[in-house]
C-alpha cells in the first residue's frame, strides 16, 4: 500500500476528506426515508414531508458526487492487484449503483404529483440504503483493516505515548 502523503486536495496524511464528505449523502438519504414514511403517517402535511424528502434526496446526490471525487483520489493511490484494491473497487461500484438508484428516485419524484411518497420510492430508498450500508462496511474495512489513507502504526504510536516517554 502506498504510504506516501497524499496530495493536499485529498487531505493531509491521516486526515482524508472522503470519509467526512460521505456523511452528507448518508444523513440526507436516511432523513429522506424518515420523511417519506412521515408522509404516510401524518394526518395533514403529507406533501410537505414528500417535498422535504425530495430535497433531501437531491442534497444526498450532490453530496455523493462530491464524496466520489475525493474517494476516487484515494482509490487511485491504492496499489493495483492487492486485496485493498479489489475491496476498493467493490466499494466504488456499489456506491455507483446507490448513486444511480437515488438519482432515479429524484427523477421520479420530480415528476410525481402524489401527496404522500409513492411506496415504490420508499422501497427504492430502502434498497439504496441497504447497499450503502454494505458499501460503508467495505469502506470501514479499507480504512481500519487495510489502513487506506490512515497513518501507519509508527505515526499512530505518538498518540499512545505519555509526555514522559517522548
C-alpha positions in Angstrom: 0.0 0.0 0.0 1.2 3.5 -0.8 2.1 5.2 2.4 3.3 8.5 0.8 1.5 11.6 1.9 -1.5 12.3 -0.4 -2.0 15.5 -2.2 -3.4 18.4 -0.3 -6.5 18.0 -2.5 -7.2 14.6 -0.8 -6.4 15.9 2.7 -3.3 15.7 4.8 -1.9 12.3 5.7 -4.1 10.7 8.3 -6.8 13.3 7.6 -8.6 12.2 4.4 -11.5 14.3 3.1 -13.6 11.5 1.6 -14.8 10.0 5.0 -16.1 13.3 6.2 -17.9 14.0 2.9 -19.8 10.7 2.9 -21.7 11.8 6.0 -23.7 14.2 3.8 -25.4 11.6 1.5 -25.7 9.1 4.3 -27.5 11.6 6.5 -29.6 13.1 3.8 -30.8 9.8 2.4 -31.6 8.4 5.8 -33.6 11.5 6.6 -35.3 11.3 3.3 -36.6 7.9 4.2 -37.9 9.2 7.5 -39.7 12.0 5.6 -41.1 9.5 3.1 -42.5 7.4 5.9 -43.8 10.5 7.7 -45.7 11.5 4.5 -47.8 8.3 5.1 -48.2 8.7 8.9 -49.2 12.4 9.3 -52.8 13.4 9.1 -52.0 16.8 7.5 -49.0 18.0 5.5 -48.1 14.8 3.7 -47.0 16.9 0.7 -44.6 18.9 2.9 -42.9 15.7 4.0 -42.8 14.3 0.5 -41.3 17.6 -0.8 -38.8 17.6 2.0 -37.8 14.0 1.1 -37.2 15.1 -2.5 -34.9 17.9 -1.3 -33.0 15.6 0.9 -32.5 13.1 -2.0 -31.1 16.0 -4.1 -28.8 17.0 -1.3 -27.6 13.4 -1.0 -27.0 13.1 -4.7 -24.9 16.2 -4.8 -23.0 15.2 -1.6 -22.4 11.7 -3.1 -20.9 13.2 -6.2 -18.6 15.3 -4.2 -17.6 12.4 -1.9 -17.0 10.3 -5.0 -14.5 12.8 -6.4 -12.4 12.6 -3.2 -12.9 8.8 -2.9 -11.5 8.4 -6.4 -8.4 10.4 -5.4 -7.9 8.0 -2.5 -8.7 4.9 -4.7 -6.2 5.8 -7.3 -3.4 5.7 -4.7 -4.1 2.0 -3.7 -1.7 -0.4 -5.3 -3.4 -2.5 -8.0 -3.7 -6.2 -7.6 -3.9 -6.0 -3.8 -6.9 -7.1 -1.6 -7.3 -3.5 -0.7 -7.6 -2.5 -4.4 -10.2 -5.2 -5.0 -12.2 -4.2 -1.9 -11.9 -0.5 -3.0 -13.2 -1.5 -6.5 -16.3 -3.2 -4.9 -16.8 -0.2 -2.6 -16.7 2.1 -5.7 -19.1 0.0 -7.8 -21.6 -0.4 -5.1 -21.6 3.3 -4.4 -22.1 3.9 -8.1 -25.2 1.7 -8.0 -26.5 3.6 -4.9 -26.0 6.9 -6.6 -27.8 5.8 -9.7 -30.7 4.5 -7.6 -31.1 7.8 -5.7 -30.7 9.8 -9.0 -33.6 7.7 -10.5 -35.6 8.3 -7.3 -35.1 12.1 -7.7 -36.2 12.0 -11.4 -39.3 10.1 -10.5 -40.0 12.4 -7.6 -39.7 15.5 -9.8 -42.5 14.2 -12.0 -44.8 12.9 -9.2 -47.9 14.8 -8.1 -48.7 12.5 -5.2 -49.4 13.9 -1.7 -47.6 11.1 0.1 -44.5 9.5 -1.3 -45.1 6.6 -3.7 -44.5 3.2 -2.0 -42.1 2.2 -4.8 -39.9 5.1 -4.0 -39.8 4.0 -0.4 -38.7 0.6 -1.4 -36.1 2.1 -3.7 -34.7 4.1 -0.8 -34.6 1.1 1.5 -32.7 -0.9 -1.2 -30.3 2.0 -1.8 -29.7 2.4 1.9 -29.1 -1.3 2.4 -26.5 -1.2 -0.4 -25.0 1.9 1.1 -24.6 0.0 4.4 -22.7 -2.8 2.7 -20.5 -0.3 0.9 -19.9 1.6 4.2 -18.8 -1.6 5.8 -16.4 -2.2 3.0 -15.1 1.4 3.3 -14.6 0.8 7.0 -12.6 -2.3 6.3 -10.5 -0.3 3.8 -9.6 2.3 6.5 -9.5 0.2 9.7 -8.3 -3.2 8.4 -6.1 -2.2 5.5 -5.2 1.3 6.7 -6.0 3.1 3.4 -5.3 6.8 4.0 -4.7 6.2 7.6 -1.3 7.0 9.3 1.0 4.0 9.8 1.4 2.3 13.2 4.6 4.3 13.9 2.8 7.6 13.4 -0.2 6.4 15.4 2.0 5.3 18.3 2.6 9.0 19.1 -1.0 9.2 20.4 -0.3 6.4 22.9 2.9 7.6 24.5 2.9 9.7 27.6 4.6 13.1 27.8 7.4 11.5 29.9 8.1 8.9 27.2 8.6 11.5 24.4 
